[in-house]
Amino acid sequence: MLECILVRALCWVLDIGMIPAPFEYSSPKSLTEAVALLQKSGPDSKILAGGQSLIPVMKLRLGSPSHLIDINNIDGLSYIIESDGHLKIGALTRMSDLESSELLEKKYPIISDAAREIADPTVRNLGTAGGNISHADPANDLPAVMIALDAEFVLAGPEGIRVVKAKDFFLDAFTTALNHDEIMTEIRAPQYSFGTGSAYMKLEKRAGDFAIAGVAVNVMLNKDGTCSKAGIGLTAVGQKSIEAEKAEEFLINKKSTDDTIAMAAKLASEAAMPVTDLRGPAEYKTKMVRVLTSRALKRAYMRAVGGA
């Protein structure tokens, strides 16, 4: 009898671990309709885009939204263009599109670098840029990239449109400046200019895994080879994606010497705030930030001067 009860209990646990709790489902055809549904259903509702993070959470019942609002039938939210001095990426643009974009590969390779590192082809075919960013997992790849690019996010809500800088968007683990009744519609980054180079480097236990540590770098060079602007974002080494501000400031007006890169890498590692977990000791992760920053800077500088 006891054995039977234990088996049933185990089956019950496994059952609720694989089947989401009941929820309502809506598929609006416009942003206005989607925002209205968010307002009506309240903070327990969730936006469904690619679903590659949300659905597993629901299956494990780590989250049980009362209402899923599927925005995949809203036109005009998937694109990669340059316009009005910005690179613009629609929030519903799939990771696979980021990975294969010739524009990104040529001018914004940091995004291509990161997209190739995200999970596997199945996830990249479904997962969206806006979803990856809005989920704000501290180990996600795109948030650090957007910090390095000095990007900003366009948010649509009941009061209209507002724009939030990437460095101000990520507040804590899985917590952003996005209000419960707002939807991210677009990602913007300053448009490429000659002498700009970027790179993303990631250390992982296996291909497609979350990062042990990741570093995103973007540099802009003057004609004399000195750095006029730098952006460095860190992933998986804190409660949120981190901007290595001291390292960025140190690079300004300096050329890409070995000593300069080494010191910037050291300053970036000092900005990291990792914890010891299954992916490694905190001390190891900090050292890896230093190594990855050095490598990413070298690659970014090479790209800035036209190298491979």
C-alpha positions as CSV (number, residue, x, y, z in Angstrom):
1,M,0.0,0.0,0.0
2,L,2.7,2.4,1.0
3,E,4.7,1.6,-2.2
4,C,1.6,2.3,-4.3
5,I,1.0,5.7,-2.6
6,L,4.7,6.6,-3.2
7,V,4.4,5.7,-6.9
8,R,1.3,7.7,-7.3
9,A,2.9,10.7,-5.5
10,L,5.9,10.4,-7.8
11,C,3.6,10.3,-10.8
12,W,1.7,13.3,-9.6
13,V,4.9,15.3,-9.1
14,L,6.1,14.3,-12.6
15,D,2.7,15.1,-14.0
16,I,2.6,18.6,-12.7
17,G,6.2,19.1,-13.7
18,M,5.3,18.5,-17.4
19,I,1.8,20.0,-17.8
20,P,1.3,23.7,-17.3
21,A,-1.5,25.0,-15.0
22,P,-4.7,26.1,-16.8
23,F,-4.5,29.5,-18.6
24,E,-6.5,31.7,-21.0
25,Y,-5.1,32.2,-24.5
26,S,-5.6,35.2,-26.9
27,S,-4.1,36.0,-30.3
28,P,-4.5,39.7,-31.0
29,K,-4.0,41.1,-34.5
30,S,-2.7,44.5,-33.4
31,L,-0.5,46.1,-30.8
32,T,-3.4,48.2,-29.5
33,E,-5.4,45.0,-29.0
34,A,-2.5,43.3,-27.3
35,V,-1.9,46.2,-24.9
36,A,-5.6,46.3,-24.0
37,L,-5.6,42.6,-23.2
38,L,-2.6,43.1,-20.9
39,Q,-4.4,45.9,-19.1
40,K,-7.5,43.8,-18.7
41,S,-5.9,40.6,-17.6
42,G,-3.5,42.2,-15.2
43,P,0.1,41.5,-14.0
44,D,-0.5,37.7,-14.1
45,S,-0.7,37.7,-17.9
46,K,2.3,37.0,-20.1
47,I,3.3,37.8,-23.7
48,L,4.0,34.7,-25.8
49,A,6.5,35.3,-28.6
50,G,9.0,32.5,-29.2
51,G,8.1,30.8,-26.0
52,Q,11.5,29.1,-25.6
53,S,11.9,30.4,-22.1
54,L,8.3,30.8,-21.0
55,I,6.9,27.4,-21.9
56,P,9.6,25.4,-20.0
57,V,8.9,27.6,-16.9
58,M,5.2,26.9,-17.2
59,K,5.7,23.2,-17.7
60,L,7.8,23.1,-14.5
61,R,5.2,25.3,-12.8
62,L,7.8,27.7,-11.8
63,G,5.5,30.3,-13.3
64,S,1.7,30.0,-13.9
65,P,0.4,33.0,-15.9
66,S,-3.3,33.3,-15.9
67,H,-3.4,34.5,-19.5
68,L,-1.1,34.1,-22.5
69,I,-1.2,36.8,-25.1
70,D,0.3,35.5,-28.4
71,I,1.7,38.4,-30.4
72,N,2.9,36.3,-33.4
73,N,0.0,37.4,-35.5
74,I,0.8,41.0,-35.2
75,D,2.3,42.3,-38.5
76,G,5.4,44.5,-38.7
77,L,7.4,43.3,-35.7
78,S,10.1,41.2,-37.6
79,Y,12.8,43.1,-39.5
80,I,16.5,44.0,-39.5
81,I,17.1,47.4,-41.1
82,E,19.2,50.6,-40.9
83,S,17.1,53.8,-40.7
84,D,17.3,57.3,-39.2
85,G,20.8,56.7,-37.9
86,H,20.0,53.4,-36.2
87,L,20.1,49.7,-36.6
88,K,16.6,48.6,-36.0
89,I,15.5,45.1,-35.1
90,G,11.9,44.2,-34.7
91,A,11.1,42.5,-31.4
92,L,9.7,39.4,-33.1
93,T,12.8,38.8,-35.2
94,R,13.9,35.2,-34.8
95,M,17.4,34.3,-33.5
96,S,18.0,32.4,-36.8
97,D,17.4,35.6,-38.7
98,L,20.0,37.4,-36.5
99,E,22.4,34.5,-37.2
100,S,22.0,34.6,-41.0
101,S,21.7,38.3,-41.6
102,E,24.4,39.6,-44.0
103,L,23.9,43.2,-42.7
104,L,24.6,42.1,-39.1
105,E,27.5,39.9,-40.2
106,K,29.2,42.8,-42.0
107,K,28.5,45.7,-39.8
108,Y,27.3,44.4,-36.4
109,P,29.1,41.1,-36.0
110,I,28.7,41.1,-32.2
111,I,25.0,40.3,-32.8
112,S,25.9,37.5,-35.2
113,D,28.5,36.1,-32.7
114,A,25.9,36.0,-29.9
115,A,23.1,34.6,-32.0
116,R,25.2,31.6,-33.1
117,E,25.9,30.8,-29.4
118,I,22.3,30.7,-28.3
119,A,21.0,27.2,-27.6
120,D,20.4,25.0,-30.8
121,P,18.8,25.5,-34.2
122,T,15.4,24.6,-33.0
123,V,15.4,27.2,-30.3
124,R,16.9,29.8,-32.6
125,N,14.2,29.2,-35.2
126,L,11.5,30.0,-32.7
127,G,13.2,32.3,-30.1
128,T,12.9,36.0,-30.6
129,A,15.2,38.9,-30.0
130,G,12.7,40.8,-27.9
131,G,11.8,37.7,-25.9
132,N,15.5,37.0,-25.1
133,I,16.0,40.5,-23.9
134,S,12.7,40.9,-22.0
135,H,13.2,37.6,-20.2
136,A,16.3,39.2,-18.6
137,D,18.0,35.9,-17.6
138,P,21.4,36.9,-16.2
139,A,23.0,34.3,-18.4
140,N,21.2,35.3,-21.6
141,D,23.5,36.5,-24.4
142,L,21.7,39.4,-26.0
143,P,21.4,41.7,-23.0
144,A,25.1,42.1,-22.6
145,V,25.4,42.7,-26.3
146,M,22.8,45.5,-26.2
147,I,24.6,47.1,-23.3
148,A,27.9,47.1,-25.3
149,L,26.2,48.6,-28.3
150,D,24.6,51.3,-26.2
151,A,21.2,50.1,-27.6
152,E,17.7,51.2,-26.5
153,F,14.4,49.5,-26.5
154,V,11.0,50.8,-27.8
155,L,8.2,49.9,-25.5
156,A,4.5,50.2,-26.4
157,G,1.9,50.7,-23.6
158,P,-1.4,52.3,-22.8
159,E,0.2,55.7,-22.6
160,G,1.9,55.3,-26.0
161,I,5.5,54.7,-26.8
162,R,8.5,55.2,-24.6
163,V,12.2,54.4,-25.1
164,V,14.5,52.9,-22.4
165,K,18.3,52.6,-22.7
166,A,19.7,49.1,-22.4
167,K,21.9,50.0,-19.4
168,D,18.8,51.2,-17.6
169,F,16.5,48.3,-18.7
170,F,17.9,45.4,-16.7
171,L,17.1,45.9,-13.0
172,D,17.7,42.5,-11.5
173,A,17.5,38.8,-12.4
174,F,14.4,38.3,-14.6
175,T,13.4,41.9,-13.7
176,T,13.3,44.8,-16.2
177,A,11.9,48.3,-16.6
178,L,9.1,46.9,-18.7
179,N,5.7,47.5,-17.1
180,H,3.3,44.6,-17.0
181,D,1.0,46.3,-19.6
182,E,3.9,47.2,-22.1
183,I,5.3,45.3,-25.0
184,M,8.8,45.6,-26.5
185,T,8.4,46.4,-30.2
186,E,11.8,47.4,-31.4
187,I,15.5,47.3,-30.5
188,R,17.7,50.2,-31.7
189,A,21.4,50.6,-31.7
190,P,23.5,53.5,-33.2
191,Q,24.1,52.9,-36.9
192,Y,27.5,51.5,-37.9
193,S,30.2,54.1,-38.7
194,F,33.7,53.5,-40.2
195,G,36.2,52.4,-37.6
196,T,33.8,50.5,-35.4
197,G,34.5,46.9,-34.4
198,S,32.6,44.5,-32.1
199,A,32.8,41.0,-30.8
200,Y,31.1,38.6,-28.4
201,M,33.0,35.8,-26.6
202,K,31.4,33.1,-24.4
203,L,32.6,30.3,-22.3
204,E,30.2,27.4,-21.9
205,K,30.3,23.8,-20.7
206,R,28.9,22.4,-23.9
207,A,27.6,23.8,-27.2
208,G,24.4,25.6,-26.8
209,D,24.6,25.8,-23.0
210,F,24.1,29.0,-20.9
211,A,27.3,30.9,-20.4
212,I,29.8,30.3,-17.6
213,A,30.9,33.8,-18.5
214,G,30.4,36.0,-21.6
215,V,31.8,39.3,-22.7
216,A,30.4,41.7,-25.4
217,V,32.7,44.4,-26.7
218,N,32.1,47.4,-29.1
219,V,34.8,49.9,-29.9
220,M,34.9,53.0,-32.2
221,L,38.3,54.3,-33.3
222,N,39.5,57.7,-34.3
223,K,41.6,58.1,-37.5
224,D,44.8,57.9,-35.4
225,G,43.8,54.6,-34.0
226,T,42.8,55.8,-30.5
227,C,39.5,54.7,-29.1
228,S,36.7,57.4,-29.1
229,K,34.0,55.2,-27.6
230,A,33.8,51.8,-26.0
231,G,31.1,49.5,-24.7
232,I,31.6,46.4,-22.6
233,G,28.8,44.1,-21.3
234,L,29.2,41.1,-19.1
235,T,26.8,38.1,-18.9
236,A,26.4,35.3,-16.4
237,V,28.6,36.9,-13.8
238,G,26.1,38.8,-11.7
239,Q,22.4,39.2,-10.8
240,K,21.9,41.0,-14.1
241,S,23.9,41.9,-17.2
242,I,26.7,44.2,-16.2
243,E,28.2,47.2,-17.8
244,A,32.0,47.4,-17.2
245,E,32.1,51.2,-17.0
246,K,35.6,51.6,-15.6
247,A,37.0,49.4,-18.4
248,E,35.1,51.4,-21.0
249,E,36.4,54.7,-19.6
250,F,40.0,53.5,-19.5
251,L,40.0,52.7,-23.2
252,I,39.1,56.2,-24.3
253,N,41.8,58.0,-26.2
254,K,44.1,55.0,-26.0
255,K,45.5,52.8,-28.8
256,S,45.1,49.0,-28.8
257,T,48.4,48.0,-27.2
258,D,48.8,44.8,-25.3
259,D,49.2,46.8,-22.1
260,T,46.0,48.7,-22.7
261,I,44.0,45.6,-23.5
262,A,45.4,43.8,-20.4
263,M,44.4,46.7,-18.1
264,A,40.9,47.0,-19.6
265,A,40.4,43.2,-19.2
266,K,41.5,43.5,-15.6
267,L,39.1,46.4,-14.9
268,A,36.3,44.4,-16.6
269,S,36.9,41.4,-14.4
270,E,36.7,43.7,-11.3
271,A,33.2,44.7,-12.4
272,A,32.1,41.0,-12.4
273,M,30.0,39.8,-9.4
274,P,29.7,36.1,-9.9
275,V,28.6,33.4,-7.5
276,T,29.8,29.9,-7.1
277,D,27.4,27.4,-8.7
278,L,27.2,24.3,-10.8
279,R,29.0,26.1,-13.6
280,G,32.1,26.9,-11.5
281,P,33.6,28.8,-8.6
282,A,33.2,32.6,-8.5
283,E,37.0,33.1,-8.7
284,Y,37.2,31.0,-11.9
285,K,34.4,33.0,-13.5
286,T,36.2,36.3,-12.6
287,K,39.4,35.1,-14.2
288,M,37.5,34.0,-17.3
289,V,36.0,37.4,-17.7
290,R,39.5,38.8,-17.8
291,V,40.5,36.2,-20.5
292,L,37.4,36.7,-22.6
293,T,37.5,40.5,-22.4
294,S,41.1,40.4,-23.7
295,R,40.1,38.1,-26.6
296,A,37.0,40.1,-27.4
297,L,38.9,43.4,-27.5
298,K,41.5,42.0,-29.8
299,R,38.9,40.7,-32.2
300,A,36.9,43.9,-32.0
301,Y,40.0,46.0,-32.8
302,M,40.8,43.8,-35.7
303,R,37.3,44.2,-37.1
304,A,37.5,48.0,-36.6
305,V,40.5,48.2,-38.9
306,G,39.1,45.8,-41.4
307,G,40.5,42.5,-40.2
308,A,38.8,39.2,-40.2
